[in-house]
Amino acid sequence: MRRKLYGQGIPRACSHCFFGVPAQRGDQILCIKKGVVAPDFKCRKYKYDPLRRIPRVQPEPEQYDPADFSL
């Protein structure tokens, strides 16, 4: 069985699509196939582009004191 390279939890949306380009108004996507659509719209021509997805911000690591490691 082939593993997915970018995970299973990425939702299908025109904001991540190869054919979609953000419009000057930040709330719409210009799709080559469907025209002007909402960012969460999806169609049958969807093709995932990993460079268009904005990853979630990772949480800051916890700060430890040297006393945490002493016995």
C-alpha angles and dihedrals in degrees: 000000000000118000121225110247097213101035135258099266099075109111120224107251136146089241087071097038126116091225097049126090123186113250122229086257100070095220099068139058126218106221121196090212104038107020122228111005140161118270092246094048118115133190139179092268092063114140118178117236111191093199092064096056117095107216122226116262113258116234118252114261117251118262115237130200123220086244088068090066099044123097 
